[in-house]
Amino acid sequence: MKNPFTKSQILLLLFFTFHFSMICIKSFREYSAMKVIESWIHPLRNVSEYYTEMAVLQADYSFFSPNISPDFLVSIKVQDLKGRCKDASFKFSNTEVEKRFHTCVLALSNLPPDLQDIMVKSWAARTLDLHPDAAQITVKIERNKIPEMSKFAQGKRNKPEKMLEVVFQTAEPTISLSQP
């Protein structure tokens, strides 16, 4: 019997099956059934994580969905020499730029601490350019912890979890870093 599919159709079907499987593993990773499957085939999670990073699927689709809150929240506070504080968080010209920034912050969470420091220092340097009177700049990154639907129905609400807080003393020549 002759095979009804061409080689390219078979390859396309295999790729689609692999791609869909990687998305499913990433999407359902928190369910108990998936955790059991991953315990049997632990390298599968590593392959899924690597593949979704390379295919830019790691942001849980928030980049492509309107009005989805970001996975991480970034705030920048500036304090002048008189002790007055103001919010200096980045303002974005449009939602696409904001989504790209949040995708960068998501990638930042996967970097080694040394590279995280470099990124955060570049944000503080940009803030100092915009606020040359700053005596202290505080950059804080929090993970947006959204409760499960059942807990939300019981009244539990979003509670951000501090991931990184860096304080830059610009009035003194030293920079102090604090990380939880």
N, C-alpha and C positions, 0 to 999 in steps of 0.2 A: 504494500500500500504506500502510495506516495504521500509525503509530508505536505499538508496544505499550507504550511508557513514557510516563508523564505528565511534565509539566515539572518538578514537584517531585522525582520519582524521578531524572530526569536531573541536576538540580542536586545532589541528594544523592550520586549516583554520582561526579560531578565533584569534589565536596568530599572524598569518601572517597579518591579517587585522588590528589588533591593532598596530603591529610593523610598518607596512607600513603607517598607519595613523599618527603615531607619527613622522615618518621621513618627511612626507609631511607637517605637521604643522611646523616643524623646518625649512624645506627647503623653504617654501613659506611664512614665517612669515612677510616679509617686503612688500608683495603685499597688495594692498588696500582691495581686496576681503577677504583675510585671516584676516585682522584686523577687518573687520565687523563681521565675524564669531566668532572671539575671543571675541569681545565685548559682544556677546550673551552668550557665554559659557566661561567666564574668567578662571575658574579652569582648562579648557582644556590646556591652555598655560602652567600653572604651572606643570601639569602632563607631558606634552611634554618635558618641560625643564628638569625635574627631570629624566624622562626616558632616554632621550638622554645623560644626564650626566652619568647615571649608565651604559648605553650600549656603552659608549665611542664614541658617535656619535656627540658630541658637537663641534668638530673641523671642521665642515663643510667639512668633507672628505679629508682635506688637508694631513692628515697623510698617507692615502692610495694612493694619487695621486702624481705622479712625477712632479717636477718643479712647484708646486703650492707655491706661496709666503705665509709665515706664517701670522697669524692674528696679531701677536704682534712682534715688533722688539726690541731687547735688545742690548744696547751698553754700554760698560764699558770703561771709560777713566781714565788714571792714570797720575797724575802730580807729578813730583819729587820736591825736596827742591829748585832746581834752577828755577822752573817754567816751565820746559819742559814737554809737554804733548805727550802722545802716546796712541794709541788704544790698549786696553787690552781685547777686547771682546773675548768670548770663541771661540776656534777653535775646530771643531769636527772631529773625525777620519773618520766618514762616514755619509751618509745621514740619515740612520736609527737613529743614536744617535742624530743628529740634529733635526729630526722630533719629537723624544721623548722629547727633551728639549723644543721645541716649544709647545708641548702638555702640559708640566708642566707649562709653562708661561701662556697658556690659562687657566689652572686651577687656577693659581695664581690670575687672574683677578676676580675670584669668591670668593676669601677668604676674611675674615675680615681684615681691615688695620693692626691690630697687627700681624697677621700671615704673611701678605705680607712683613712687616718690617723684620721679622725673616728670611724669604727666601732671601730677598735682602741682608741682613747683612751677610748671609752665602756665597753669591756670592762675596761680598766685602772681606770677610775673605779669601776666596780661591784666590782672586786676589792679596791680600796682601802677601800670601804665595809665589806667583809667582813673585811678584814685591816688595821685602822688602824695597826698597828705596822710595816707594810711600809716598808722603806727603798728597795727596788727591786722593780719588777714587770716581768717579761719575758713578752711575748706572742709566741708563735711559731706561724706557720702553715706547714705542710708539705703538699706535694701527695703523695698516695698513689700511688706509681708501681708498678703491678702489672705484672710481666713477661708477655710473650706466652706462650701455653701451651707452645710448643716449648722456649722458654728456661727455663720453670719446670720442665719435665721434665728439663732438663740440670742443674738444681740452683740456678738463679738465683732469688732471693727478692725480696720487696718491699723497696724502698729508698726511703724518703721523701726528697723533694727540697725544700729550704728555699725557700719563696716569699717570706716576710716575717718579719722579727724586729724587734720594737720593744722598747726598754728604757726604762722610765720611772724616773727617780731621784726618789723622793718625799721623801727627806730633804733635798734641795736644791731651790731654787726653779726650776731649769732642767729641761727634759725633753730627753733626747737620743734621737734616732731613728736607727736603723741599718737599712738596707734593702740586701739583696744586689743 
